[in-house]
Amino acid sequence: MQRYFVSAEQFSEHAVVITGDDARHIGKVMRGKPGDKLIVSDGSSREALVAIDSIETGEVKATILEPLVMDREARLNVTVAQSLPKGDKMETVIQRCTEIGAVSFVPFLSERTIVQYDAKKEGKRLERWRKIAKEAAEQSHRNRIPTVEQPLSWKGLLSSFGDYDLVCYCYEKEDGKQIRDVLKPFVEQLGPDAGANVLIVVGPEGGFSEKETAQADEAGAISVGLGKRILRAETAGMVALTCVLYESGEMGGM
């Protein structure tokens, strides 16, 4: 069943109004008609099964049939910080990690980032990234849309580490601590119901410099390995995120 996110203001007690691109998608792409059922969510506190009443240009009106329980989010709030990769790989990271369960994305620039950052063009890219997060959240039946933050400098990212309960950076030269070695005791200390904010930091195609790893260590992050193989920059975040959610019991771990 199709799922759409709307603002809280688009909900009333017994009805919802869907507008803009989503309304056009329902009418033209999905060829919706009165009586068709949809799931509509405000992305924070309200979600409902609705039936379409009418479809007009740019607006779909629907009646709420029943409220739905919002129980599809992981108990750990995992943010993926990704050094800007080449081409459209950031889009892949956002799409796949949204499907897996990330709550937020922080693009950043590091010493070996190859991408030439252009602040003037970044607005359009950020808009596209946020659209991809929304569409992936709808496709995977998430209860919320992950946020995509403005790109940070390496210094700016380091200064944010204190906002998280655990910060791990994926390091291909780490041959001691694997990610499970860090996650297992961390999750055990939380208990069955406690949530926490976790940051996974992934470097660029060329990896982190020794200076950056030293700075990350000093800022309180923990270096972790992801196995014996070298992963692509766009793959590492997906693997690390999956490991975090598995160890927290999201996928049968614990």
N, C-alpha and C positions, 0 to 999 in steps of 0.2 A: 504494500500500500504506500502511495506517495506521501512524503512528509514535507512540510514547509515551516519555516521559521518566520514569525511576524513579531512586531513590537507589542508590548503589553497593552498599549493604547488601542490596538486593533481588536482586542478582545472586549466583549461586553458580557453581561451575565449569561446570556443564552445564545449569543451569536459571535461570529468573527468575520472580519472583512479582510480579504487578501488583495493586495494591490501590486502595481509595478511589474517587474519581470516575472515574478511568481504567478501573478494573475494571467499574464500572457502565456506563460508556460502551460498552465492548466488548460487554457482555452485552445491554443494553437498546436502545441506539441503533444499534450496528452489527450486532446480532443474531449475534454471533460464535458459533462452534461448534468443537468439537475438530477439530484438523487445519488450521484457518485459520492463515495466516502473518501475522506482524506484524514491525515493526522496533522494537527497544527500545534505548534509550540511557541512560547515566548522566550525560550532559551534559558529560563531561570526558575520560574515557579509554577507555571501553568502549561498543561498539555491536554489536548482533547481530541476525541474522534468526532468529526463533523460530517455533515451531508450538505452538498452544494444546493443552494436555493436558486441562484441566478448567476449567469456569466455575462458580463458586459466588457467593453473595451477597457482594459486596465483595471478591472475590479471584479472580484468574485465574492459573493455573499454566501455564507453558510450558517447552518444551525448546529449548535453543539448537541451531540447525541449523548455523550458521556465523558466525564473527566478520566484521564489516564494517569497511572502512577509513573513518576519520573525516576526510574531506577536503573538506567543504563550507563551511568557514569562510574568510573573507577574510584575507589576510596582514597587513592593517592593522587594528588594533583601534580602531574608531571609536565614540566615545561622543557621543550627542546630548543636549545640555543645552537644555531647552525652558522658556522662561518660561511659567508656567501659563496656558493659553488658556481661553476661555469654554466652557461646556457640556461636551460629551463629546469635544472635539477632541483632548485628550491621549490618549484611547484610540486615536483614529485615527493619531496620530503613532507611538505604540508599536507598533500592529499593522503599519502599513506599513513602518516603518523596521526592524522585526524581519525582515520578509520580505526587505528589501533587503540587510540584513547588519550592522546595528548590534550592538555587543556590550554596550552599557550605555545607560541613560537617567538623566539627572539633571534632575528638575523644579526650577525655582527661581522665586523672587519678585524682581521688579525694580520700578523706580520707577513704571512705567505698567501694571503687571499689574492687570487689572480684577477678577480672581477674588478673593473674600474668603477668605483662608486660615483654616481652622478645624482646629487641631491635633487636636481630639477626634474629628472626622469623618475625618481624613486616613488613619487606620489602615485603614478599610474601602476607601477609594479606592485606597490603595497595594496592598492585597490584590487588588483587581480588576485593577489595572494589571499586576501580576505574573502573574495568571492569563491575561490577554490576551497577554502576551509568551510564555508557555508554549504556548498554543494556536496562536499565529502561528508559533512555532518548529517545532512539530510539522507544521503545514500546509505550511510551506515547506521541510521536510526539513533543518532546521538540525542541526548536531551539538551545539549548546549553546543554553541558554536565556539570553537577555540579562538582565542584572540591572536592576532599577528601584530607584534609591536614594531615600532620604527627601528630600523637598524641602529645598533650601538657600536661605538668604538670598543676596542679590547679593554681599555681603561674603564669605560662605562659599564661593560659587562662585569668586570672584576668587582666594581663597587656595588653591584646588585647581589653578590653572593650571600650577604647577610640576611636577605629576605627569604632564604630557603632553609629548610631543616636538613637537607642533604644536597651537596653539590658534587657530582662526579664528572670528570672529563675523560673522554675516551682517548687513550694514548697507545699507539701501535708498538711503542718500545717498552711498554709495561709487561714484564715477564713474570711478575710476582703476583700481585693482587688481580684476580679476575673479578668481574662485576658482581658475581654471586657472593664472593667473600665479603663484600661490603654490604650488599643488600640484605642478606639473610639475617645478620644480627640487628640491623637497623629496623627491619620489619618486626622482628620478634619483640623488640623493645616497645613498639607502638601499641601492641595489643590488638585484639580482633576488630575493634570499632573505631580506633583513632585514625584520623586522616593526617596527612603531612604534605608539605610542598617540597618537591624534588626537582632539581635542575640537572639535566643531562647536557653537557657541552661537547660539541663535535667540531673538530678543526677543519681546515680547508684541504684541498687535494694534496698539498705538500706537507700536511701535518703541522703540529705546533713546534715552535722553536724551543730550544732549551731555556731561553730567557722567559718565554711565556709559561712553560711548565713550572718554573721556579716561582713566578708571580702567582700562578693559580694555586700552588701549594701554600704559599704565604697567605693568600686570601681565604684559605680554609677548604679548598676543593680537594677531592681525593682522586688520584690517578687510577684508572681501571683498564684492564684488558678485556677484549671481546673474543677470546679464543686464540688459536694459533695462526689463523689466517688474517691477511691484510684485507680490510673491507674498504670499499669505495666510500667517499665522504657522504654520499647520499644514502648509503646503506647502513652506516654505523648507527645513526640516530634511531632508525627503525628497530634494529636489533637490540640496542640498549633499552629503548622504551618497552619492548616486548619483555625483556628480562625483568624490568622493574615491576611491570604489571603481573607477570607470572609469580614472582616471589611474594607479592602482596596477596595472592590468592585469586586474582582476577581470572586466571586461566587454569585453575586447578592446582596452583602451587601451594606452598606452606605445608 
